[in-house]
Amino acid sequence: MKDQYQAVKGVDANKARQSWVTASGNSFETYMRNLINHALNDEGILAMKGDRLRQKPSAENIVRFLTLKANRRCTQTTTGVWPDSDIVVLTRETSGTVKAFALLNCKTSDHSRNDAVLFWALALRDNNIKYCLLTQDLDNKFSRGDSDPQISGLRKKAEAFLDRVYSTNPATVECSQVRRLDFRTPGGADSLFEDLRRWRRDVVPGFSSQALEESAL
């Protein structure tokens, strides 16, 4: 597929690879968003593309809350930095207010800047927002467990700072912080769904279980 893309577009190998990574990453993000909504939307949980949420005037308060305030030392002014979040997970309170309770970052592999994920996990901790990585782990950075002497430093850091890592790599050795998703078997994504249900209870205790549609925002 990458070679075909390169031949059609007439771009060099590096640009072709970057374009393929972007395309496959977007497909993975869309798949995960649809998977969550299919399983949990009737329970009042909505997975929404982060960039789309930012475009909705009705979500202004949520966007402002999730945006990191950054003080510029040279000008002594403040700017806002939107977190690296592909999917924002939302629910509605019984009062009608829609709130975010989790951010999901979707990556295909380590060259997709996973260190940035660690930064945002730390930056958002004071907001009580759960921050997780969903990865295909194409380069096996998360597959080896603690008993393996070749366990990656990235996995060790992710276990320390992220609320959870979910990997679709079938070779993934699980632990309490790294879970394997298997879409080929019934219940293969239950660990993700159960975490989202629990985190909603923790972050938004007065939540409504009525279905939440994107059109309601």
N, C-alpha and C positions, 0 to 999 in steps of 0.2 A: 504493500500500500504506500509506504513512504517513497519507494522508487518510482511508483506510478505518479505520485504527486509531483515529484521532482521533474519527471519527464514532461508532464503536462504544463507545469508552471514555468519551467526553465530557470529555476533558482538553484543556488549552490546547495551542497549537502547539509550544511549547518542550518541554513534557513528552512530547508525542507524538514529537517528534524524538529525544529522549533514549531513549525506549523502543524506537524503531525501531533506533537505533544499537546498543543493547544486544542486541536480538534478532539483528540481522544479524551483529554481532561474534561472538556465541555460535555461530551457524551456520558462520561462517568458521573459527572455532577447531575445531569438531567435524570439519569437512571436512578440515582440514589434519592433525589427529590421526589420522583414519582413513586418509588418504592415506599418511602415513608408516608406519603399522602394516601396511598392506596390502603395501607395498613392502619393508619392512625387518624385520618381526617374525620371519620365519623365519631371519634372520641374527643374531638375538639383540638387536635394538634395539627398545625399547618407548617409545612416546610416550604420556604419561599426563597427564590433567588435573591441574594443580597442586593445586587445592583437594581433589581426591579423594585425592591422595597424602598430604596432611596428615592425613587421617582414618584412615590405616592405622597401627596401633601398630607393625607390623613395619618401617615406614619412618622410625621415630623418629630414627635416626642421620642419615639423609639430610636430613630436615627441619631438624634442629638445625644441620647443616653449612651449609645454604643460607640459614638465617635470619641476617639482619644484626643484630649485637649493637649496641645503642644505649645509651649512658650518659646518664642523665637528670641534668642538672646541679643542678636544684632539690632533688631528693630524694637525689641521689648513689646511685641504684639503677640497675640494668640491665634493659632490656626487649628484646624481640626483634621485628624487623620482617621479615615475609615479603616476598620480592622480587616485583615486578610480573611474574609469569610465568604465562602461561596454560597452557603445555605444558612438562612436564619430560621430558627424553629420558634414558632409563636403559639400562643394560646390566648383565650379570652377569659377575663375574670367574670364572675357572676354579675358584677356591676356593668359589664359591657366593655370595659377597657381592655384593649389588646396589648399583650406584653410579650417580649422575647425572653426565652430562658436558656437557649443553647445556640452556639454557632458551630457549624461544621465546615471544615476546610477539606476540600477534595483535591487529592494529588495522585498522579499516576506513578511517580517514582521520586527518588531523592533529589534528582537534578531539578525538581520543581520547587526548590527553595524551602525545604522543610525547616531550616533554622528560623525562618521568619515566623513559622507556626509557633515555635517555642517562645519567641518574643511576645506574640499576641496573647498566648496563654497566660503569661505573667502580667501583661499590661491590663488584662480584663478581670483579674482575680478579685479586685475590690468591688467590682460591679455585680458579683454573685452570678455571673453568666458562665455556664458550662462551655468549655472550649475543647473541641475534639478534632481529630484527624481521621478522615476516611481515605484510605489509600489502596491502590492496586499493588503497590510494592513490587514493581517490575524489576527492581534491582536488589531485592532481598535484604533490604536494610532492617526490616522488622521481623523477619522469619525466624531468626535464631533466638532461642531462649537463654535464660541465665545459666543453665548448665553447660552451654556451648562456649568454649573458650574464644570463639570468633564472634560472639555477640557484638553488634555494632554499638559504637558510642552514641549514635543517634537514637537507637532504641532506649538506651539507658537514660538519656536526657528526656525523651518523650515520656517514659514511665514516671519520671520525677515531676514534670511540669504540666503535662496535658491531663485533662480529666479522663480521657480514654483515647486509645488508638484502635480503629477497626480496619482490618486488612482482608482483602479478598484473595490474597496469596494462599493457595492450598497448603503450602509448606509451613505456615505460621504456627509456631509453638506458643500457646496461649499462656497468659498469666492474668492477674486481677486487673491490670491496666491495658493489656493488649488482647483484643478479641478477634477471632477469625469469623468472617462472614462467608457462608457457603450458599449461594443462590440455587444450587442444583438440588438441594434437599429441603423438604418441608421443615419450617422452623429454623432455617439456617441463618436468619437475620434477627432472631428473637432477642439476642443479647442487646442489640441496638434499640429495638422497640421498648424493651423493658427499662433500659436506662433512661430513655426519653420520658417514659411515663413517670418514673421515679423522680427525675430531675424537675419535671413540671410540678409535682407535689411539693418538692423542696423550695423551689423559687417562687411559685405562684400558688400558695396554699388555697386561695379562694377561687380556683379555676372552675370554668364551666365545661361540662362534658358534651355540650351541643356542638355539632359539626361547625367548623370554621372554614369558610371559603375565602379565597383571595379577593373575590369581588366585594367582600364585606369590608375591606380596608379602604 
